[in-house]
Amino acid sequence: MARVFRAYKAKGPEFIMEEIIRHLASLLTVDDDLAEAIDKAVETNVRDNFTPNAENFFGRVGGPYLIQQWRDLLDLKEDHPTVTTFAKLKKSEKADKMAALFGDGAAQEAHGLTEAQIARIAAWVPEGMS
């Protein structure tokens, strides 16, 4: 064990502190008030570490949810041709289109997005992750 401990210490104080914080964080149970205080203190921005794509989010939610998000993010009415066309796609195609909207500047340009829409997409996170 002494050899293992020396190897651990040899990784340096930054590594050791990160390990301690990681282990302490895994033990922490927070309520909404504490979570909000921590987020405010460290200026947490989920999108710095998470951008939804087909694999990590859009492919895991239902088609109706994707249609609603498509409408909301693009500021479209329910009967708009872009929405009705999107609604007819297979779920995997919807997930891919949503992913492109979030990660492909050419797709954003093709939809003629405004700066406000691009900003909304850049800041969007699933409910409960903000």
Secondary structure, 3 states (H helix, E strand, C coil): CHHHHHHHHHCCHHHHHHHHHHHHHHHCCCCHHHHHHHHHHHCCCHHHCCCCCCCCCHHHCCHHHHHHHHHHHHCCCCCCHHHHHHHCCCHHHHHHHHHHHHHCHHHHHHCCCCHHHHHHHHHCCCCCCC
